[in-house]
Amino acid sequence: MGHLLMVESWVGSMSRLLPGALTEAGHTFTFLTRDLNHYLRSAPEGTAHPLLGARNVLTADTNDAAALLPYVRRLHGALGFDGVLSSCDYYLPTVAALAGELGLPGPDADAVTAACRKDRTRRTLAAAGVPGPRFAVCDGFPAAALAAAEIGYPLVVKPVDLCAGMFVRRVGDERELAAAHRALDAFPVNARGQRRSPALLLEELLEGPEVSVETVTAGGATHAIGVTGKSVGGAPAFIETGHLFPAALGPGEAASAAETACAALDALGLDQLVAHTEIKLTADGPRVIEVNPRPAGNRITELVRHVTGVDLAAACVALALGEAPDLEIRTTGVTDAAIGFLLPETDGVLTGYGPAGREVRQELAAAPGVLEVVLADPGTRVRTAADNNGYLGHIMATGSGAPSGDARTRVAELLGTVRPCVAADR
Protein backbone atom coordinates (compact mmCIF):
# COMPACT_ATOMS: atom_id res chain seq x y z
CA MET A 1 0.00 0.00 0.00
CA GLY A 2 0.98 3.66 -0.20
CA HIS A 3 3.30 5.74 1.97
CA LEU A 4 2.32 9.41 2.04
CA LEU A 5 4.07 12.51 3.29
CA MET A 6 1.69 14.67 5.33
CA VAL A 7 2.94 18.25 5.62
CA GLU A 8 1.26 19.87 8.62
CA SER A 9 -2.45 19.56 9.40
CA TRP A 10 -5.29 21.35 11.10
CA VAL A 11 -6.00 20.39 14.70
CA GLY A 12 -9.77 20.15 14.13
CA SER A 13 -11.90 17.41 12.63
CA MET A 14 -9.80 16.87 9.50
CA SER A 15 -6.79 16.12 11.71
CA ARG A 16 -8.67 12.95 12.65
CA LEU A 17 -10.55 12.23 9.44
CA LEU A 18 -7.62 12.40 7.03
CA PRO A 19 -5.22 10.14 8.96
CA GLY A 20 -8.17 7.84 9.70
CA ALA A 21 -9.07 7.51 6.03
CA LEU A 22 -5.44 6.92 5.18
CA THR A 23 -4.85 4.15 7.69
CA GLU A 24 -8.26 2.51 7.08
CA ALA A 25 -7.23 2.08 3.45
CA GLY A 26 -4.03 0.33 4.58
CA HIS A 27 -1.66 3.21 3.87
CA THR A 28 1.00 4.69 6.13
CA PHE A 29 2.25 8.24 6.46
CA THR A 30 5.19 10.31 7.58
CA PHE A 31 4.23 13.53 9.33
CA LEU A 32 6.36 16.63 8.77
CA THR A 33 5.94 19.72 10.94
CA ARG A 34 7.85 22.77 12.07
CA ASP A 35 6.36 22.58 15.59
CA LEU A 36 5.10 19.29 17.01
CA ASN A 37 4.00 21.08 20.19
CA HIS A 38 1.38 22.90 18.14
CA TYR A 39 -0.42 19.55 17.86
CA LEU A 40 0.36 18.18 21.31
CA ARG A 41 -1.13 21.32 22.88
CA SER A 42 -4.34 20.74 20.97
CA ALA A 43 -4.99 17.01 21.21
CA PRO A 44 -8.55 16.79 19.82
CA GLU A 45 -11.34 16.06 22.26
CA GLY A 46 -8.91 15.05 24.99
CA THR A 47 -7.53 12.07 23.05
CA ALA A 48 -4.05 11.20 21.87
CA HIS A 49 -3.49 13.09 18.65
CA PRO A 50 -4.00 10.84 15.61
CA LEU A 51 -0.98 12.34 13.88
CA LEU A 52 1.16 10.50 16.41
CA GLY A 53 0.14 7.29 14.65
CA ALA A 54 2.49 8.24 11.84
CA ARG A 55 5.27 5.88 10.75
CA ASN A 56 7.68 8.80 11.22
CA VAL A 57 7.29 12.21 12.84
CA LEU A 58 9.92 14.63 11.51
CA THR A 59 10.65 18.29 12.09
CA ALA A 60 11.69 20.84 9.48
CA ASP A 61 10.88 24.47 8.72
CA THR A 62 7.78 23.95 6.59
CA ASN A 63 7.52 27.73 6.12
CA ASP A 64 10.84 27.90 4.25
CA ALA A 65 9.96 26.57 0.79
CA ALA A 66 13.48 27.05 -0.57
CA ALA A 67 15.05 24.85 2.13
CA LEU A 68 12.11 22.44 2.35
CA LEU A 69 12.29 21.14 -1.21
CA PRO A 70 15.86 19.73 -1.09
CA TYR A 71 15.16 18.30 2.37
CA VAL A 72 12.00 16.52 1.18
CA ARG A 73 13.84 15.32 -1.93
CA ARG A 74 16.39 13.64 0.34
CA LEU A 75 13.59 12.18 2.48
CA HIS A 76 11.94 10.83 -0.64
CA GLY A 77 15.16 9.11 -1.63
CA ALA A 78 15.44 7.46 1.78
CA LEU A 79 11.80 6.75 2.67
CA GLY A 80 10.03 6.62 -0.70
CA PHE A 81 6.76 8.56 -0.85
CA ASP A 82 3.81 7.73 -3.09
CA GLY A 83 2.00 11.00 -2.48
CA VAL A 84 1.99 14.28 -0.56
CA LEU A 85 -0.97 15.86 1.21
CA SER A 86 -2.11 18.26 3.93
CA SER A 87 -5.38 19.38 5.46
CA CYS A 88 -4.10 22.86 6.38
CA ASP A 89 -4.89 25.69 3.96
CA TYR A 90 -1.62 27.45 4.71
CA TYR A 91 0.40 24.51 3.33
CA LEU A 92 -1.69 23.44 0.34
CA PRO A 93 0.44 25.40 -2.17
CA THR A 94 3.61 23.93 -0.59
CA VAL A 95 2.22 20.40 -0.90
CA ALA A 96 1.28 20.92 -4.55
CA ALA A 97 4.76 22.30 -5.29
CA LEU A 98 6.44 19.36 -3.52
CA ALA A 99 4.33 16.82 -5.41
CA GLY A 100 5.20 18.48 -8.71
CA GLU A 101 8.93 18.57 -7.94
CA LEU A 102 8.97 14.91 -6.85
CA GLY A 103 6.90 13.76 -9.83
CA LEU A 104 4.04 12.62 -7.59
CA PRO A 105 0.29 13.04 -8.22
CA GLY A 106 -1.33 16.33 -7.33
CA PRO A 107 -2.91 19.56 -8.55
CA ASP A 108 -1.03 22.37 -10.25
CA ALA A 109 0.78 24.44 -7.61
CA ASP A 110 -0.01 27.82 -9.19
CA ALA A 111 -3.71 26.93 -9.42
CA VAL A 112 -3.78 25.95 -5.74
CA THR A 113 -1.98 29.16 -4.79
CA ALA A 114 -4.53 31.21 -6.73
CA ALA A 115 -7.38 29.46 -4.91
CA CYS A 116 -5.76 29.99 -1.51
CA ARG A 117 -5.24 33.71 -2.16
CA LYS A 118 -8.63 35.41 -2.12
CA ASP A 119 -7.39 38.38 -4.17
CA ARG A 120 -6.06 36.11 -6.93
CA THR A 121 -9.27 34.09 -6.86
CA ARG A 122 -11.37 37.21 -7.34
CA ARG A 123 -9.28 38.47 -10.24
CA THR A 124 -9.12 35.07 -11.96
CA LEU A 125 -12.87 34.44 -11.68
CA ALA A 126 -13.72 37.97 -12.82
CA ALA A 127 -11.48 37.58 -15.89
CA ALA A 128 -13.22 34.28 -16.71
CA GLY A 129 -16.70 35.74 -16.29
CA VAL A 130 -17.60 33.57 -13.27
CA PRO A 131 -20.15 35.56 -11.25
CA GLY A 132 -19.09 37.06 -7.94
CA PRO A 133 -19.42 40.31 -5.98
CA ARG A 134 -17.99 43.62 -7.07
CA PHE A 135 -14.64 43.92 -5.32
CA ALA A 136 -11.44 45.88 -4.85
CA VAL A 137 -7.99 44.84 -3.64
CA CYS A 138 -6.45 47.66 -1.64
CA ASP A 139 -3.07 48.57 -0.18
CA GLY A 140 -3.63 50.59 2.98
CA PHE A 141 -6.61 52.43 4.44
CA PRO A 142 -6.71 55.51 2.16
CA ALA A 143 -7.06 53.28 -0.93
CA ALA A 144 -9.63 51.13 0.86
CA ALA A 145 -11.72 54.17 1.82
CA LEU A 146 -11.81 55.36 -1.81
CA ALA A 147 -12.71 51.88 -3.10
CA ALA A 148 -15.40 51.45 -0.46
CA ALA A 149 -17.07 54.67 -1.49
CA GLU A 150 -17.14 53.41 -5.08
CA ILE A 151 -18.50 49.94 -4.23
CA GLY A 152 -20.92 51.38 -1.69
CA TYR A 153 -21.67 50.51 1.93
CA PRO A 154 -22.44 48.11 3.49
CA LEU A 155 -19.66 45.84 2.29
CA VAL A 156 -17.45 42.99 3.43
CA VAL A 157 -13.80 43.39 4.49
CA LYS A 158 -11.51 40.36 4.22
CA PRO A 159 -7.85 39.47 4.59
CA VAL A 160 -6.60 37.81 1.42
CA ASP A 161 -4.77 34.93 3.10
CA LEU A 162 -6.44 33.89 6.35
CA CYS A 163 -8.93 31.08 7.05
CA ALA A 164 -11.89 30.16 9.27
CA GLY A 165 -13.56 33.55 8.81
CA MET A 166 -10.78 35.35 10.70
CA PHE A 167 -11.16 39.15 10.50
CA VAL A 168 -13.95 38.91 7.90
CA ARG A 169 -16.37 41.70 8.83
CA ARG A 170 -19.43 43.51 7.56
CA VAL A 171 -18.80 47.26 7.65
CA GLY A 172 -21.46 49.92 7.28
CA ASP A 173 -19.41 53.09 7.02
CA GLU A 174 -15.88 54.48 6.89
CA ARG A 175 -15.50 54.46 10.67
CA GLU A 176 -16.22 50.70 10.79
CA LEU A 177 -13.91 50.15 7.83
CA ALA A 178 -11.10 51.93 9.69
CA ALA A 179 -11.67 49.78 12.77
CA ALA A 180 -11.63 46.58 10.70
CA HIS A 181 -8.42 47.69 8.99
CA ARG A 182 -6.74 48.46 12.33
CA ALA A 183 -7.68 45.06 13.75
CA LEU A 184 -6.31 43.23 10.72
CA ASP A 185 -3.19 45.38 10.60
CA ALA A 186 -2.43 44.35 14.19
CA PHE A 187 -2.30 40.68 13.13
CA PRO A 188 0.74 40.56 10.80
CA VAL A 189 1.57 36.85 11.26
CA ASN A 190 -0.82 33.90 11.04
CA ALA A 191 -1.09 31.04 13.54
CA ARG A 192 1.62 29.09 11.68
CA GLY A 193 4.23 31.84 11.88
CA GLN A 194 3.77 32.95 8.27
CA ARG A 195 3.79 36.67 7.49
CA ARG A 196 0.50 37.82 6.02
CA SER A 197 -0.07 39.96 2.98
CA PRO A 198 -1.10 43.50 4.03
CA ALA A 199 -3.59 43.67 1.14
CA LEU A 200 -7.23 44.25 2.02
CA LEU A 201 -10.08 42.75 0.00
CA LEU A 202 -13.34 44.69 -0.15
CA GLU A 203 -16.44 43.01 -1.53
CA GLU A 204 -20.00 43.98 -2.26
CA LEU A 205 -22.31 42.60 0.44
CA LEU A 206 -24.38 39.92 -1.27
CA GLU A 207 -27.86 39.05 -0.02
CA GLY A 208 -29.32 35.55 -0.08
CA PRO A 209 -28.86 32.07 1.37
CA GLU A 210 -25.30 30.75 1.56
CA VAL A 211 -24.38 27.23 0.44
CA SER A 212 -21.26 25.26 -0.35
CA VAL A 213 -20.72 22.80 -3.17
CA GLU A 214 -18.66 19.72 -2.32
CA THR A 215 -16.79 18.44 -5.37
CA VAL A 216 -14.15 15.99 -6.51
CA THR A 217 -12.15 16.79 -9.65
CA ALA A 218 -10.12 14.06 -11.33
CA GLY A 219 -8.80 13.82 -14.87
CA GLY A 220 -10.28 17.20 -15.74
CA ALA A 221 -13.83 16.16 -14.81
CA THR A 222 -15.55 17.63 -11.76
CA HIS A 223 -18.14 15.60 -9.87
CA ALA A 224 -20.52 17.56 -7.64
CA ILE A 225 -21.28 15.29 -4.70
CA GLY A 226 -23.87 17.65 -3.28
CA VAL A 227 -24.75 21.09 -1.95
CA THR A 228 -24.56 22.00 1.75
CA GLY A 229 -26.77 24.66 3.34
CA LYS A 230 -25.06 27.06 5.77
CA SER A 231 -26.28 28.99 8.78
CA VAL A 232 -24.25 32.13 9.51
CA GLY A 233 -24.39 34.41 12.55
CA GLY A 234 -22.26 36.54 14.84
CA ALA A 235 -22.66 39.83 12.96
CA PRO A 236 -20.66 41.86 12.10
CA ALA A 237 -18.53 38.72 11.79
CA PHE A 238 -19.58 35.82 9.59
CA ILE A 239 -19.47 32.79 11.91
CA GLU A 240 -20.70 29.47 10.58
CA THR A 241 -23.23 28.33 13.16
CA GLY A 242 -24.40 25.18 11.38
CA HIS A 243 -24.69 23.15 8.17
CA LEU A 244 -27.35 21.00 6.55
CA PHE A 245 -26.72 18.33 3.91
CA PRO A 246 -28.27 18.27 1.43
CA ALA A 247 -29.29 21.93 1.37
CA ALA A 248 -33.01 22.61 1.33
CA LEU A 249 -33.06 23.74 -2.31
CA GLY A 250 -35.10 22.96 -5.36
CA PRO A 251 -33.39 20.85 -8.05
CA GLY A 252 -32.85 23.90 -10.24
CA GLU A 253 -31.18 25.92 -7.48
CA ALA A 254 -28.90 23.04 -6.52
CA ALA A 255 -27.91 22.43 -10.14
CA SER A 256 -27.21 26.12 -10.70
CA ALA A 257 -25.01 26.31 -7.60
CA ALA A 258 -23.10 23.20 -8.71
CA GLU A 259 -22.60 24.58 -12.23
CA THR A 260 -21.22 27.83 -10.81
CA ALA A 261 -18.80 25.96 -8.54
CA CYS A 262 -17.59 23.83 -11.45
CA ALA A 263 -17.05 26.97 -13.55
CA ALA A 264 -14.95 28.48 -10.74
CA LEU A 265 -12.79 25.37 -10.42
CA ASP A 266 -12.30 25.28 -14.18
CA ALA A 267 -11.36 28.97 -14.32
CA LEU A 268 -8.73 28.46 -11.62
CA GLY A 269 -7.33 25.39 -13.40
CA LEU A 270 -7.90 23.12 -10.40
CA ASP A 271 -7.71 19.35 -10.94
CA GLN A 272 -6.93 16.22 -8.93
CA LEU A 273 -8.45 17.45 -5.71
CA VAL A 274 -11.45 17.64 -3.42
CA ALA A 275 -12.87 21.18 -3.18
CA HIS A 276 -15.34 23.15 -1.08
CA THR A 277 -16.76 26.17 -2.93
CA GLU A 278 -18.89 28.69 -1.04
CA ILE A 279 -21.68 30.41 -2.94
CA LYS A 280 -24.41 32.99 -2.27
CA LEU A 281 -27.75 32.37 -3.94
CA THR A 282 -28.74 35.94 -4.80
CA ALA A 283 -31.81 37.23 -6.62
CA ASP A 284 -29.55 37.55 -9.68
CA GLY A 285 -28.29 33.97 -9.44
CA PRO A 286 -25.39 32.19 -7.72
CA ARG A 287 -22.29 34.22 -6.86
CA VAL A 288 -18.98 32.69 -5.77
CA ILE A 289 -17.80 33.69 -2.28
CA GLU A 290 -14.59 31.64 -2.18
CA VAL A 291 -12.99 28.43 -3.46
CA ASN A 292 -11.23 26.11 -1.01
CA PRO A 293 -8.99 23.53 -2.74
CA ARG A 294 -9.42 20.91 0.01
CA PRO A 295 -12.22 18.96 1.72
CA ALA A 296 -14.70 21.00 3.74
CA GLY A 297 -14.10 21.54 7.43
CA ASN A 298 -16.65 21.80 10.24
CA ARG A 299 -17.56 18.10 9.85
CA ILE A 300 -19.32 18.76 6.53
CA THR A 301 -17.52 15.76 5.05
CA GLU A 302 -19.18 13.62 7.74
CA LEU A 303 -22.62 14.99 6.88
CA VAL A 304 -21.94 14.03 3.27
CA ARG A 305 -20.77 10.55 4.26
CA HIS A 306 -23.79 9.86 6.45
CA VAL A 307 -26.20 10.79 3.65
CA THR A 308 -24.43 9.59 0.48
CA GLY A 309 -21.84 7.08 1.66
CA VAL A 310 -19.13 9.08 -0.14
CA ASP A 311 -16.04 9.59 2.03
CA LEU A 312 -14.41 12.83 0.89
CA ALA A 313 -11.40 12.37 3.19
CA ALA A 314 -10.79 8.99 1.54
CA ALA A 315 -11.20 10.63 -1.88
CA CYS A 316 -8.51 13.16 -0.91
CA VAL A 317 -6.13 10.31 -0.02
CA ALA A 318 -6.88 8.44 -3.25
CA LEU A 319 -6.18 11.51 -5.39
CA ALA A 320 -2.89 12.14 -3.58
CA LEU A 321 -1.88 8.61 -4.61
CA GLY A 322 -3.04 9.07 -8.20
CA GLU A 323 -5.89 6.60 -7.71
CA ALA A 324 -9.53 6.90 -8.80
CA PRO A 325 -11.64 7.86 -5.78
CA ASP A 326 -14.81 5.94 -4.90
CA LEU A 327 -17.63 8.39 -5.63
CA GLU A 328 -20.53 5.95 -5.81
CA ILE A 329 -23.55 7.38 -4.02
CA ARG A 330 -25.19 4.73 -1.86
CA THR A 331 -28.45 4.41 0.03
CA THR A 332 -27.54 4.93 3.68
CA GLY A 333 -30.97 5.25 5.22
CA VAL A 334 -30.19 8.87 6.15
CA THR A 335 -31.99 11.44 4.01
CA ASP A 336 -30.52 14.53 5.65
CA ALA A 337 -28.01 15.38 8.36
CA ALA A 338 -27.17 18.62 10.10
CA ILE A 339 -24.62 19.99 12.52
CA GLY A 340 -24.98 22.94 14.87
CA PHE A 341 -22.20 24.64 16.81
CA LEU A 342 -22.27 25.91 20.37
CA LEU A 343 -20.79 29.40 20.57
CA PRO A 344 -19.59 31.09 23.76
CA GLU A 345 -21.21 34.45 24.35
CA THR A 346 -18.73 35.75 26.92
CA ASP A 347 -15.08 35.47 27.92
CA GLY A 348 -14.08 33.33 30.87
CA VAL A 349 -13.72 29.75 32.04
CA LEU A 350 -16.30 27.06 31.29
CA THR A 351 -17.57 25.62 34.57
CA GLY A 352 -20.13 23.18 33.15
CA TYR A 353 -23.56 23.01 31.59
CA GLY A 354 -26.68 23.94 33.55
CA PRO A 355 -28.36 22.80 35.60
CA ALA A 356 -25.47 21.77 37.84
CA GLY A 357 -24.59 18.09 37.78
CA ARG A 358 -26.46 17.40 34.57
CA GLU A 359 -24.94 14.67 32.40
CA VAL A 360 -25.59 16.64 29.25
CA ARG A 361 -23.39 14.61 26.91
CA GLN A 362 -25.09 11.32 27.80
CA GLU A 363 -28.57 12.84 27.51
CA LEU A 364 -27.86 14.27 24.08
CA ALA A 365 -26.09 11.16 22.78
CA ALA A 366 -29.13 9.05 23.73
CA ALA A 367 -31.62 11.31 21.93
CA PRO A 368 -33.22 9.96 18.70
CA GLY A 369 -31.28 10.68 15.52
CA VAL A 370 -28.14 12.02 17.22
CA LEU A 371 -24.92 11.11 15.39
CA GLU A 372 -22.28 13.05 17.33
CA VAL A 373 -22.02 15.12 20.48
CA VAL A 374 -18.81 17.00 21.25
CA LEU A 375 -18.70 19.50 24.12
CA ALA A 376 -15.74 21.27 25.68
CA ASP A 377 -14.75 20.06 29.13
CA PRO A 378 -15.23 22.20 32.24
CA GLY A 379 -12.10 24.20 32.89
CA THR A 380 -11.71 25.19 29.25
CA ARG A 381 -10.86 28.85 28.80
CA VAL A 382 -13.22 30.43 26.27
CA ARG A 383 -13.62 33.73 24.48
CA THR A 384 -16.58 35.34 22.81
CA ALA A 385 -16.76 33.83 19.35
CA ALA A 386 -15.36 36.08 16.62
CA ASP A 387 -14.73 33.48 13.91
CA ASN A 388 -14.97 29.73 13.26
CA ASN A 389 -12.16 28.94 15.70
CA GLY A 390 -14.12 29.60 18.89
CA TYR A 391 -16.69 26.80 19.13
CA LEU A 392 -17.49 25.13 22.45
CA GLY A 393 -18.68 22.01 20.67
CA HIS A 394 -21.29 20.65 18.29
CA ILE A 395 -24.26 18.36 17.85
CA MET A 396 -24.81 16.36 14.66
CA ALA A 397 -28.14 14.65 14.00
CA THR A 398 -30.50 13.37 11.35
CA GLY A 399 -34.14 14.35 11.03
CA SER A 400 -35.21 10.76 11.68
CA GLY A 401 -37.45 10.33 14.70
CA ALA A 402 -37.77 14.05 15.31
CA PRO A 403 -41.25 15.57 15.64
CA SER A 404 -40.19 18.34 13.25
CA GLY A 405 -38.94 15.81 10.72
CA ASP A 406 -35.88 17.66 9.45
CA ALA A 407 -32.29 17.56 10.63
CA ARG A 408 -31.65 21.30 10.93
CA THR A 409 -34.67 21.82 13.19
CA ARG A 410 -33.73 18.76 15.22
CA VAL A 411 -30.22 20.07 15.87
CA ALA A 412 -31.57 23.51 16.83
CA GLU A 413 -33.94 21.86 19.34
CA LEU A 414 -31.09 19.88 20.89
CA LEU A 415 -28.70 22.84 21.04
CA GLY A 416 -31.42 24.83 22.77
CA THR A 417 -31.22 22.47 25.73
CA VAL A 418 -27.48 23.09 26.28
CA ARG A 419 -26.68 26.02 28.58
CA PRO A 420 -22.94 26.58 29.00
CA CYS A 421 -21.93 28.19 32.31
CA VAL A 422 -18.95 30.50 32.00
CA ALA A 423 -17.29 32.17 34.98
CA ALA A 424 -15.65 35.52 34.38
CA ASP A 425 -11.86 35.68 34.41
CA ARG A 426 -10.35 37.00 37.63
HELIX and SHEET records of a PDB file:
HELIX    1   1 MET A   14  GLU A   24  1                                  11    
HELIX    2   2 ASN A   37  LEU A   40  1                                   4    
HELIX    3   3 PRO A   44  GLY A   46  5                                   3    
HELIX    4   4 PRO A   50  GLY A   53  5                                   4    
HELIX    5   5 ALA A   65  LEU A   79  1                                  15    
HELIX    6   6 ASP A   89  TYR A   91  5                                   3    
HELIX    7   7 LEU A   92  LEU A  102  1                                  11    
HELIX    8   8 ALA A  109  CYS A  116  1                                   8    
HELIX    9   9 LYS A  118  ALA A  128  1                                  11    
HELIX   10  10 PHE A  141  ILE A  151  1                                  11    
HELIX   11  11 GLU A  174  ASP A  185  1                                  12    
HELIX   12  12 PRO A  251  LEU A  268  1                                  18    
HELIX   13  13 ILE A  300  THR A  308  1                                   9    
HELIX   14  14 LEU A  312  ALA A  320  1                                   9    
HELIX   15  15 VAL A  360  ALA A  365  1                                   6    
HELIX   16  16 ALA A  407  LEU A  415  1                                   9    
SHEET    1   A 4 ASN A  56  THR A  59  0                                        
SHEET    2   A 4 THR A  28  THR A  33  1                                        
SHEET    3   A 4 HIS A   3  VAL A   7  1                                        
SHEET    4   A 4 GLY A  83  LEU A  85  1                                        
SHEET    1   B 4 PHE A 135  CYS A 138  0                                        
SHEET    2   B 4 LEU A 200  GLU A 204 -1                                        
SHEET    3   B 4 LEU A 155  PRO A 159 -1                                        
SHEET    4   B 4 ARG A 169  VAL A 171 -1                                        
SHEET    1   C 8 GLY A 285  ASN A 292  0                                        
SHEET    2   C 8 LEU A 273  THR A 282 -1                                        
SHEET    3   C 8 GLU A 210  ALA A 218 -1                                        
SHEET    4   C 8 ALA A 221  GLY A 233 -1                                        
SHEET    5   C 8 ILE A 239  PHE A 245 -1                                        
SHEET    6   C 8 ALA A 337  LEU A 342 -1                                        
SHEET    7   C 8 GLY A 393  THR A 398 -1                                        
SHEET    8   C 8 VAL A 370  LEU A 375 -1                                        
SHEET    1   D 3 ARG A 381  VAL A 382  0                                        
SHEET    2   D 3 GLY A 348  GLY A 354 -1                                        
SHEET    3   D 3 ARG A 419  ALA A 423 -1                                        
END                                                                             
